[in-house]
Amino acid sequence: QVQVVESGGGLVQAGGSLRLSCAASGLAFSRYAMGWFRQATEKEREFVATISPSGISTNYADSVKGRFTISRDNAKNTVFLQMGSLKPEDTAVYYCAAAKETYLYPVSSKTAYAYWGQGTQVTVSS
């Protein structure tokens, strides 16, 4: 059974930083592209960042480029999202997901992802 569990969310002031972690189990982690998405209240879930199975390639939404960094530790079955220069508009529930095994590259489409976590709340105060 595949499990994806996010952690590290919380309340932070604008301009601050936060690091999210995502632990995956029940799958051959190093073979899966991973992604972070977010969903603000009354908005659609949107792509944030993605990383290839090896960790060599990454891709970001324009809104977070230069502020967020995705990385992974395949030895620990964990993917991270380092968030900096946070803005109130970054407030959302952040979801981690594992892509379908056929994707060997970073992928930003929600439909490419097979396994999702429950999400972790990030709130940025102004």
Disulfide bonds with the S-S distance in Angstrom:
Cys22-Cys96 2.08
